Amino acid sequence: MLDRTATAWLCRLLTWLEQFEECFTRQSQRGALRRYVSGLLNDSRRKSMEAMWSRLSDPGTYQAFQHFITHAPWRTDVLWKRLRAVVPDRCGVLILDGTSFPKQGTNSVGVARQYCGALGKTANCQVAVTVALWTGVRAWMVGAQLYLPEEWLTPPQRARARIPGTVSFRPKGHIALTLWRQVRAAGFDITAVVGDAEFGNNATLRRAFHRAKLPYALGVSSDLKVFVGTPVLHAPPLTRTGRPRTRPQLAPDTITIEARGWAATQAPRRWRLVSWRNGANPPWRARFCATRVTPAHDWRERRLAPEVWLLCERDLGSTPRTKYYLVNLPPTASLRALVRLAHQRWAIEQQYQELKDEIGLDHFEGRTWPGWEHHVGLTAIAYGFLQSERRRRAQTDLTLPQVRAVMTEVLCAHFFITQPHYLDWMLKLKKVELRI
């Protein structure tokens, strides 16, 4: 059970937030930090600024509450750096995710018609690249950056959304690479990286993981071209005239094949039934086959990528769908080990649901770049407090309704302590006999 001693719970929240006070230069900003995180944890169904502010026991003015998010000049990168420093779990799998936020209008910063994972189709939405540390028990959100389509980087759009001139267009893979480097620099022990195809298709990202000797399981598109095994290279033929060739060449009979093409040639007996479990959920089952391949993309520059596993997954539905992964594990790895690593990504889908629906990661209604950055950073801090409470008593089943119940109890008690005339008024009201 959650410790329902209001003073102890409130003290732990304040102690958690005190670790971030150095990120703010003004005392008023530190007070606003406490108010905003309290608002994210309270019982308002919609985490818009007005809904959160209206439920705070000591809210201050709404203008100051709003100014803290939309205009106050505090740096989000400093906040993220501090959060990564205080996360108590230091070892786990890093999950890369393209987190989408469906939007109705077109005025919110970064909104465009693009693939929306939340809806499973192309739609009007914002997309952020996020990274989370998955310990096998809990996830910690340790980085997030908004993806800006190129049409948002024109002078009129920059001025309207207050996008700094230092922000340039970057593909999602490049954003993920930056976030991974920031997490690694913070001293985390990253045991592997997992992500979907928008990251697995990025050869630059895969090369960086190989240089770091880091295992990974990344989704890839069905049309990704590979060499089966490692192709044989030959020295270039000697020429009597001209500059001698130095780059090696592929053997004449070497061909590439698409991932879906290789899967289609595999006999039914090659597809093995494998079951796996995501946390405490019931087991899942699907059919898998795998082979060692060399991604062909790097050969455009006359170099071979390292050999990895191509893992193909076919579900058990009446019209089976097939997914594809590149998995960087040793050649001796078992099929079950490949499957286990590839499916670590389930954690982000489950735990980000709390971040989005309960804490309000995607409830921000502002339209500017600084506002979005501020809101998402503070959301990660609020979620970090929830995870630290779960970790404190080894509780994996602590729910947001429990937290909100205690939060309401704490703030209600705090309100009457700081506003004693309301308590006097209620005691007088008790003596009035209502005739209805």
Secondary structure, DSSP 8 states (H G I E B T S, - for coil): -----HHHHHHHHHHHHHTTGGG-SSHHHHHHHHHHHHHHHSS-SS--HHHHHTT-SS---HHHHHHHHHT----HHHHHHHHHHH-S--EEEEEEEEEEEE-SSS-STT-EEEEETTTTEEEEEEEEEEEEEE-SS-EEEEEEEE---GGGGSHHHHHHHT--TT-----HHHHHHHHHHHHHHTT-EEEEEEE-HHHHT-HHHHHHHHHTT--EEEEE-TT-EEEES---EE-----SSSS---S-EE-TT---EEHHHHHHTS-GGG-EEEEE--TTS--EEEEEEEEEEEESGGGGGT-----EEEEEEE--SSS--EEEEEEE--TT--HHHHHHHHGGGHHHHHHHHIIIIIS-TT-----SHHHHHHHHHHHHHHHHHHHHHHHHTT-S---HHHHHHHHHHHHHHHHHHH-HHHHHHHHHHHT-----
